[in-house]
Amino acid sequence: MKTLILQGEQHKFEYLYKSITLEDKDKDLIPYEAEIRVYVANSTETEIGDLRELADDEFMTEVERQGKVYTLQGFQIAVNYEELYLDESYIRFISVPLPV
């Protein structure tokens, strides 16, 4: 097992986890704050083929282009108040790191 000692100001390390190569099972060993966001991609608003086949970062980029990224609470409100229609949509719940 390797030990990593971090020194310095916390904000300098906010995206450190992206710089270190870890296996998927070890990715949550480096602490950072995150929130779960809901990404809703409408298949009729894109020229990309099968949205289900995209990696998370590609899916996130496409959904951000479409403007349909929600917090969990925002997603709940949008669905319950019928501000968001989910016909022909693909949904992913993705944990996104927060800036420190």
C-alpha positions in Angstrom: 0.0 0.0 0.0 1.3 3.5 -0.9 0.8 6.5 1.4 0.2 9.9 -0.1 0.9 12.9 2.0 -0.5 16.2 0.9 0.8 19.5 2.2 -0.1 23.0 1.3 -3.4 24.9 0.8 -6.4 22.7 0.3 -7.6 24.5 -2.9 -4.5 23.5 -4.7 -5.5 19.9 -4.4 -9.2 20.2 -5.4 -8.8 18.2 -8.6 -5.9 16.1 -7.5 -7.9 12.9 -8.0 -8.0 13.5 -11.7 -4.2 13.5 -11.8 -3.7 10.2 -10.1 -4.3 6.9 -11.8 -6.4 4.7 -9.6 -8.4 1.6 -10.3 -12.1 2.1 -10.3 -12.4 0.4 -6.9 -9.9 2.8 -5.3 -11.2 6.1 -6.7 -13.1 7.1 -3.6 -9.9 6.8 -1.4 -9.1 10.5 -2.0 -11.6 12.6 -0.2 -13.4 15.4 -1.9 -16.9 16.9 -1.7 -19.3 15.9 -4.4 -23.0 16.1 -5.2 -25.1 13.9 -7.4 -26.4 15.7 -10.4 -29.1 14.4 -12.8 -28.2 14.6 -16.5 -31.2 14.3 -18.8 -30.5 13.9 -22.5 -33.3 14.1 -25.0 -32.6 11.8 -28.0 -34.5 14.0 -30.4 -32.2 17.0 -29.6 -28.9 15.5 -30.6 -27.1 14.2 -33.7 -25.1 11.7 -31.7 -26.1 8.1 -32.3 -26.9 6.0 -29.3 -26.6 8.2 -26.2 -26.6 5.0 -24.0 -23.2 4.1 -25.4 -21.4 7.4 -24.4 -18.9 7.6 -21.6 -20.0 9.7 -18.7 -17.9 12.7 -19.7 -19.2 12.6 -23.3 -22.8 12.2 -22.0 -22.3 15.2 -19.6 -20.9 17.4 -22.4 -23.9 16.6 -24.6 -26.5 17.2 -21.8 -24.8 20.5 -20.8 -25.2 21.6 -24.4 -28.9 20.7 -24.2 -29.1 22.5 -20.8 -30.8 19.8 -18.8 -28.6 19.3 -15.7 -30.3 19.2 -12.3 -29.5 18.7 -8.7 -31.6 15.9 -7.1 -34.0 18.4 -5.6 -34.2 20.4 -8.8 -35.0 17.2 -10.8 -37.7 16.2 -8.3 -39.3 19.7 -8.6 -39.1 19.7 -12.4 -40.7 16.3 -12.7 -43.4 16.8 -10.1 -44.4 20.2 -11.5 -44.4 18.8 -15.0 -41.7 21.2 -16.1 -39.6 18.3 -17.5 -41.0 15.7 -19.8 -39.0 12.5 -19.9 -40.3 11.0 -23.2 -37.4 9.9 -25.4 -34.9 10.9 -22.7 -32.0 9.1 -21.2 -31.1 9.8 -17.5 -27.9 9.4 -15.6 -27.2 10.2 -12.0 -23.5 11.3 -11.8 -21.5 12.2 -8.8 -19.7 15.5 -9.6 -16.9 17.0 -7.5 -17.6 20.4 -5.9 -15.0 23.2 -5.9 -13.5 23.6 -2.5 
